[in-house]
Amino acid sequence: MAVSWRSWLANEGVKHLCLLIWLSMNVLLFWKTFLLYNQGPEYHYLHQMLGVPSRRTRRLLDKSRTFHITCGVTICIFSGVHVAAHLVNALNFSVNYSEDFVELNAARYRNEDPRKLLFTTVPGLTGVCMVVVLFLMITASTYAIRVSNYDIFWYTHNLFFVFYMLLMLHVSGDDWKPYKLRRLYFIWVCRDIQSFRWFADLLCMLHNKFWQENRPDYVNIQLYLSQTDGIQKIIGEKYHALNSRLFIGRPRWKLLFDEIAKYNRGKTVGVFCCGPNSLSKTLHKLSNQNNSYGTRFEYNKESFS
């Protein structure tokens, strides 16, 4: 199928332009530096040197580790600022509630308990869970725990996958307002039924929330079991809504993209992928393909392989 130039420019244009500029600057700097080292008499003896001393290699590795730690500390600091700002805003939304700006106010009425804004909304609940995950990763990264039980450090550090999943919902949750987002398709593919359990409660909460608000089609949840035999269910009466959305096999992505394009004619649809590179490439390719409805797909990804 032909490539949609609108989608290609939206997904690839800026990236390729920045890459071209960056490569051009690097080539220019490399060439100037090469001429300097190759022709400059002050670097004559440098030509005789081969390889990099092992001590220098270790220094480079140490600097990479330091950079990683610096990034982690920075995330923690600004997460603290972010959380503090939300706490203040939750209080202000409650105290300064105005009926003139109902759609812009997170509170539903004046003096609403700010804790409800934090624990009964998608951004609030996912934010709290992210803080808990971040706290576990921080504490398990301390020198004492790394030395006494390295396995704890290793396994808690791998919670970054859970952190990014929560972050994806956290960011999407900020956009779940009538004037921002028309519909959300949440497609999740796992190998077995057990993989859905840790996330099932939050999905059920979302489903019930939109049904209570008389917006049952606001979020379209589809769960796929890619490696299983026969129909399986998530045990528990409260998971009935999710069990009706369980499918065996893998999503038919082309049909799904066509369906979304059909119901969003001439619109821009955001695509967010969190998964392996093979899946990312498939969705990326479909996002760039042309369609007969004039719909443009903007592709975003967070890949771990």
NUKOLVEX-692186 format. One line per field, with one value per residue (C-alpha): residue in three letters; z, x negated, y negated. Coordinates in pm, 1 decimal, padded with zeros to 6 digits, m for minus. Each point is the difference from the previous one (the first is absolute). Example, Ala and Ser with C-alpha at 12.3 -4.5 7.8 and 13.67 -1.06 7.14 Angstrom:
BEGIN
resn <- ALA,SER
zz <- 00780.0,m00066.0
xx <- m01230.0,m00137.0
yy <- 00450.0,m00344.0
//
This chain:
BEGIN
resn <- MET,ALA,VAL,SER,TRP,ARG,SER,TRP,LEU,ALA,ASN,GLU,GLY,VAL,LYS,HIS,LEU,CYS,LEU,LEU,ILE,TRP,LEU,SER,MET,ASN,VAL,LEU,LEU,PHE,TRP,LYS,THR,PHE,LEU,LEU,TYR,ASN,GLN,GLY,PRO,GLU,TYR,HIS,TYR,LEU,HIS,GLN,MET,LEU,GLY,VAL,PRO,SER,ARG,ARG,THR,ARG,ARG,LEU,LEU,ASP,LYS,SER,ARG,THR,PHE,HIS,ILE,THR,CYS,GLY,VAL,THR,ILE,CYS,ILE,PHE,SER,GLY,VAL,HIS,VAL,ALA,ALA,HIS,LEU,VAL,ASN,ALA,LEU,ASN,PHE,SER,VAL,ASN,TYR,SER,GLU,ASP,PHE,VAL,GLU,LEU,ASN,ALA,ALA,ARG,TYR,ARG,ASN,GLU,ASP,PRO,ARG,LYS,LEU,LEU,PHE,THR,THR,VAL,PRO,GLY,LEU,THR,GLY,VAL,CYS,MET,VAL,VAL,VAL,LEU,PHE,LEU,MET,ILE,THR,ALA,SER,THR,TYR,ALA,ILE,ARG,VAL,SER,ASN,TYR,ASP,ILE,PHE,TRP,TYR,THR,HIS,ASN,LEU,PHE,PHE,VAL,PHE,TYR,MET,LEU,LEU,MET,LEU,HIS,VAL,SER,GLY,ASP,ASP,TRP,LYS,PRO,TYR,LYS,LEU,ARG,ARG,LEU,TYR,PHE,ILE,TRP,VAL,CYS,ARG,ASP,ILE,GLN,SER,PHE,ARG,TRP,PHE,ALA,ASP,LEU,LEU,CYS,MET,LEU,HIS,ASN,LYS,PHE,TRP,GLN,GLU,ASN,ARG,PRO,ASP,TYR,VAL,ASN,ILE,GLN,LEU,TYR,LEU,SER,GLN,THR,ASP,GLY,ILE,GLN,LYS,ILE,ILE,GLY,GLU,LYS,TYR,HIS,ALA,LEU,ASN,SER,ARG,LEU,PHE,ILE,GLY,ARG,PRO,ARG,TRP,LYS,LEU,LEU,PHE,ASP,GLU,ILE,ALA,LYS,TYR,ASN,ARG,GLY,LYS,THR,VAL,GLY,VAL,PHE,CYS,CYS,GLY,PRO,ASN,SER,LEU,SER,LYS,THR,LEU,HIS,LYS,LEU,SER,ASN,GLN,ASN,ASN,SER,TYR,GLY,THR,ARG,PHE,GLU,TYR,ASN,LYS,GLU,SER,PHE,SER
zz <- 00000.0,m00079.8,00268.2,00127.7,m00031.4,00268.7,00246.1,m00114.2,00049.6,00340.3,00115.6,m00185.2,m00140.7,00306.4,00113.2,m00331.8,m00029.6,00348.1,m00074.8,m00324.5,00173.2,00285.3,m00236.3,m00212.7,00303.8,00120.1,m00341.1,m00014.1,00350.6,m00067.3,m00321.2,00160.2,00295.6,m00228.3,m00198.8,00322.1,00141.0,m00335.7,m00113.4,00322.2,00094.1,00368.7,m00037.7,m00174.9,00282.9,00039.7,m00329.6,00165.9,00264.3,m00047.3,00206.0,00323.4,00336.6,00216.1,00279.0,m00235.2,m00106.3,00363.1,00045.1,m00291.9,00147.3,00338.3,m00160.8,m00168.2,00338.7,00148.6,m00278.6,00072.9,00369.6,m00081.6,m00218.2,00278.1,00262.5,m00236.8,m00057.1,00375.8,00067.6,m00268.4,00085.5,00348.6,m00144.3,m00231.2,00285.1,00223.3,m00277.5,m00048.8,00372.9,00003.0,m00316.9,00139.3,00302.1,m00216.4,m00234.3,00300.1,00183.0,m00307.3,m00191.5,m00249.0,m00180.7,m00283.6,m00099.4,00073.3,m00281.7,00112.3,00367.4,00119.4,00303.6,m00037.8,00269.9,00246.5,00293.8,m00143.7,00190.7,m00188.4,00074.0,m00231.7,m00282.6,00068.1,00058.5,m00218.6,m00325.0,m00253.0,00017.4,00379.0,00052.7,m00256.6,00141.8,00349.7,m00137.8,m00188.0,00318.5,00180.3,m00280.9,m00009.4,00378.0,m00020.0,m00276.6,00193.6,00332.1,m00163.7,m00182.4,00319.4,00065.3,00306.4,m00187.5,m00309.4,00214.3,00232.2,m00258.2,m00362.5,m00118.5,00168.8,m00182.9,m00331.5,00012.6,00129.4,m00267.5,m00260.3,00124.8,m00256.5,m00233.3,00245.0,00044.2,m00374.3,m00031.1,00279.0,m00157.9,m00327.2,00176.4,00219.0,m00301.0,m00184.0,00308.9,m00006.8,m00343.9,00088.6,m00019.5,m00245.6,m00174.2,m00043.2,m00076.3,m00192.8,00048.3,00128.7,m00139.9,00256.6,m00160.5,00223.2,m00120.2,00250.3,m00012.3,00278.8,00222.8,00305.7,m00161.8,00012.3,00372.0,00135.8,m00224.9,00004.4,00290.8,m00161.2,m00333.4,00176.4,00181.3,m00331.6,m00156.4,00290.6,00011.9,m00361.6,00027.7,00299.0,m00201.0,m00286.0,m00227.6,m00049.7,m00336.0,00126.8,00054.1,m00212.3,00188.1,m00189.7,00172.0,m00205.8,00112.9,m00255.8,00134.3,00160.5,m00075.7,00035.5,00162.5,00337.3,00247.8,00273.9,00315.9,00191.5,m00053.7,m00018.5,m00307.8,m00210.1,m00212.0,m00087.7,m00072.6,m00271.2,m00162.6,00000.4,m00338.2,m00102.0,m00241.0,m00114.4,m00110.4,m00368.8,m00007.3,m00359.2,00059.1,00326.1,m00167.5,m00277.4,00255.9,00193.6,m00321.5,m00110.4,00320.9,00009.7,m00354.6,m00062.4,00362.0,00161.2,00210.2,00246.8,00015.2,00301.3,00000.2,00300.7,m00092.0,m00201.4,m00314.3,m00226.2,00116.0,m00015.4,m00362.8,m00097.4,00157.8,m00130.3,m00354.6,00028.5,00140.2,m00310.0,m00249.4,m00198.6,00060.6,m00187.5,00292.2,00023.1,00353.9,00118.6,00256.9,00215.1,00131.3,00338.6,00168.5,00315.1,m00086.4,00233.6,m00242.7
xx <- 00000.0,m00118.1,m00156.5,00196.9,m00228.7,00193.2,m00055.2,m00359.2,m00084.4,00170.5,m00176.4,m00330.8,m00056.2,m00132.2,m00193.9,m00180.9,m00065.3,m00153.8,m00198.8,m00130.1,m00105.0,m00161.3,m00190.0,m00114.7,m00135.1,m00176.9,m00155.6,m00118.2,m00146.6,m00161.2,m00160.4,m00136.2,m00135.2,m00147.3,m00188.2,m00125.1,m00132.6,m00127.0,m00184.8,m00083.6,m00368.0,00086.5,00184.7,m00278.6,m00056.1,00372.2,m00010.5,m00219.8,00256.2,00229.8,00301.9,00129.8,m00159.6,00215.0,m00002.5,00157.5,00260.0,00094.6,00031.7,00241.3,00210.2,m00001.7,00118.2,00286.5,00102.4,m00025.9,00218.1,00260.2,00000.5,00022.6,00305.0,00159.5,m00060.2,00135.3,00316.4,00046.7,m00047.4,00238.3,00248.3,00008.8,00063.7,00265.5,00180.9,m00013.2,00148.2,00285.3,00075.2,00020.7,00210.9,00240.1,00059.5,00041.8,00243.9,00211.7,m00012.9,00023.8,00261.7,00188.6,00321.0,m00106.1,m00279.1,00139.7,m00188.3,m00332.5,00036.8,m00107.6,00229.0,00372.3,00113.8,m00140.4,m00197.2,m00007.6,m00244.4,m00333.8,m00080.3,00282.9,m00174.8,m00313.8,00145.7,00312.8,m00142.0,m00221.1,m00285.5,00018.3,00009.9,m00269.4,m00210.1,00016.5,m00096.2,m00292.7,m00123.0,00012.2,m00193.8,m00254.9,m00041.3,m00070.0,m00255.7,m00173.3,m00022.1,m00115.9,m00274.2,m00173.7,m00348.2,00104.4,00264.6,m00215.3,m00275.3,00217.1,00248.3,m00069.9,00306.0,00231.0,m00173.4,00015.5,00366.6,00127.7,m00200.0,00188.2,00320.3,m00077.5,00233.1,00288.4,m00100.4,00021.8,00334.1,00138.5,m00157.6,00177.9,00336.8,m00092.2,m00067.0,00308.0,00208.8,m00087.2,00159.0,00323.1,00214.5,00290.5,m00173.3,m00330.6,00056.4,00291.4,m00078.5,m00276.9,m00083.5,m00196.4,m00144.1,m00202.9,m00164.8,m00138.5,m00101.1,00224.2,00287.8,m00220.0,m00168.5,00323.5,00066.5,m00222.4,00172.7,00354.8,00130.3,m00098.7,00155.9,00322.2,00003.5,m00030.9,00275.3,00240.3,m00083.4,00096.4,00314.5,00110.9,m00063.0,00211.5,m00304.8,m00044.5,m00175.3,m00252.9,m00265.2,m00021.7,m00186.9,m00121.9,m00210.3,m00172.5,m00150.8,m00266.2,m00117.2,00279.5,00235.3,00371.8,00199.9,m00121.5,00141.3,m00124.7,00145.8,00231.8,00348.4,m00130.5,m00207.0,00303.6,m00043.8,m00357.0,00082.2,00239.4,m00293.2,m00241.4,m00105.8,m00218.2,m00284.3,m00141.7,00171.0,00074.0,m00175.5,00083.9,00374.1,m00026.4,m00177.1,00261.2,00281.2,m00154.7,m00066.4,00360.7,00143.8,m00249.0,00017.3,m00237.6,m00117.8,m00338.9,m00026.8,m00282.8,m00156.1,m00208.2,m00185.8,m00166.3,m00147.8,m00260.7,m00161.2,00188.1,00333.1,m00133.4,m00106.8,00340.9,00192.5,m00249.7,00046.7,00379.0,m00007.2,m00182.1,00227.5,00257.2,00372.5,00312.4,00143.6,m00259.8,m00092.2,m00353.3,m00166.8,m00276.5,m00224.0,m00176.0,m00179.9,m00169.9,m00190.5,m00195.1,m00167.1
yy <- 00000.0,m00350.5,m00214.1,m00297.8,m00301.4,m00186.7,00283.0,00050.3,m00367.2,m00000.5,00316.9,m00013.8,m00349.4,m00181.2,00307.4,00038.5,m00372.6,m00012.6,00314.9,m00148.8,m00322.6,00193.0,00231.5,m00294.1,m00181.5,00314.2,00062.1,m00360.7,00012.4,00336.9,m00123.2,m00315.4,00197.3,00265.2,m00262.7,m00154.8,00327.8,00125.2,m00311.9,m00179.3,00046.8,m00016.8,00332.7,00189.8,00246.5,00058.0,00189.1,00260.1,00081.8,00297.2,00096.2,m00146.4,00079.3,00228.3,m00257.7,m00251.2,00254.9,00054.8,m00374.3,m00018.2,00281.0,m00168.6,m00321.1,00188.3,00137.7,m00347.2,m00135.5,00269.5,m00087.1,m00370.5,00062.7,00204.1,m00267.4,m00265.5,00204.5,00034.5,m00370.5,m00118.9,00274.8,m00146.8,m00345.4,00145.8,00178.0,m00307.3,m00213.4,00248.1,00001.6,m00379.0,m00001.5,00260.5,m00221.7,m00310.0,00174.9,00091.1,m00333.0,m00224.9,00198.3,m00215.1,00091.3,m00228.5,00238.6,00344.6,00174.7,m00143.0,00085.9,00343.5,m00025.8,00065.6,m00241.9,m00252.3,00141.4,00350.2,00219.2,m00039.7,00362.8,00100.7,m00181.4,00201.2,00345.9,00008.3,m00137.7,00175.1,m00255.9,m00005.0,00376.0,00076.3,m00283.8,00149.2,00342.3,m00155.5,m00166.8,00336.4,00170.9,m00281.5,00018.5,00374.7,m00052.7,m00278.6,00182.0,00323.2,m00192.5,m00108.1,00131.8,00200.6,00200.4,00048.0,00150.3,00209.2,00132.5,m00081.4,00195.3,m00250.3,m00283.4,00185.7,00097.4,m00333.1,m00182.0,00202.5,m00159.7,m00268.9,00192.6,m00041.9,m00364.6,m00068.7,00179.0,m00216.2,m00307.4,00075.1,00009.9,m00295.6,m00221.8,00127.7,m00059.2,m00369.0,m00018.5,00179.1,m00311.3,m00043.8,m00288.4,00183.8,00368.1,00151.5,00367.1,00223.2,00343.0,00200.7,00315.2,00232.0,00320.9,00252.9,00363.0,00129.4,m00102.9,m00054.6,m00300.2,m00199.9,00041.4,m00276.7,m00253.7,00136.8,m00209.0,m00329.6,00097.8,00099.6,m00332.5,m00184.4,00207.5,m00060.3,m00369.8,m00060.6,00211.1,m00205.0,m00316.2,00140.8,00017.4,00375.9,m00043.7,m00252.0,00266.7,00314.9,00274.2,00305.9,00268.3,00270.3,00331.2,00086.9,00336.6,00198.5,00286.9,m00053.7,m00278.4,m00122.1,m00248.1,m00227.8,00151.6,m00231.1,m00141.9,m00356.2,00091.0,00088.5,m00313.4,00098.5,00363.3,m00113.8,m00179.2,00293.9,00138.7,00292.2,m00073.6,m00331.6,m00321.5,m00046.4,m00333.4,m00091.6,00041.4,m00191.8,m00292.7,m00001.7,m00004.6,m00287.7,m00194.2,00050.8,m00144.3,m00286.5,m00132.0,m00286.5,00004.5,00051.3,00316.9,00055.2,00348.0,00103.1,00332.1,00158.0,00336.4,00191.9,m00136.3,00241.3,m00141.4,m00354.5,00043.1,00137.6,m00287.5,m00254.4,00126.9,m00002.5,m00353.7,m00121.8,00173.6,m00190.7,00049.3,m00103.2,m00196.7,m00276.8,00105.8,m00069.6,00225.3,m00148.1,00277.4,00005.2,00285.8,00122.5,00316.9,00229.7,00238.9
//
